[in-house]
Amino acid sequence: MFELACTWGLVPEGHRNPAAGIQHYKEKKRDRWVTPEELPRLAQALDRESNIYARYAIWLLVLTGARKSELLRAKWADIDWGRAALRVDESKTGDTRYILLPPPGREMLKKIPRVDGNP
């Protein structure tokens, strides 16, 4: 962000980046899945959620294994009902990929109210 501010001329020329030399924190990769024992409690909590968009979004994450960002950027036009898949043009790798939509996921998508002007 600092470099961009320099490019835009928002920082005096020659001003040193105050974050220069700070060691980056090395994150450890984490793998975490919902266990079979946790799934019934998760299902109950989701079914009690009053916000249907949040409820269906989390269910779709569980059912498809999609990344949160992929679902948040998804548009109705990205759904290929014939292939039962969601097209993701901006995947993490930059390649187009398809996320398979299982039957319960397709049923949820059909129940989500569409809002005029919201793709």
Secondary structure, 3 states (H helix, E strand, C coil): CHHHHHHCCCCCCCCCCCCCCCCCCCCCCCCCCCCCCCHHHHHHHHHHCCCHHHHHHHHHHHHHCCCHHHHHHCCHHHEECCCCEEEECCCCCCCCEEEECCHHHHHHHHHCCCCCCCC
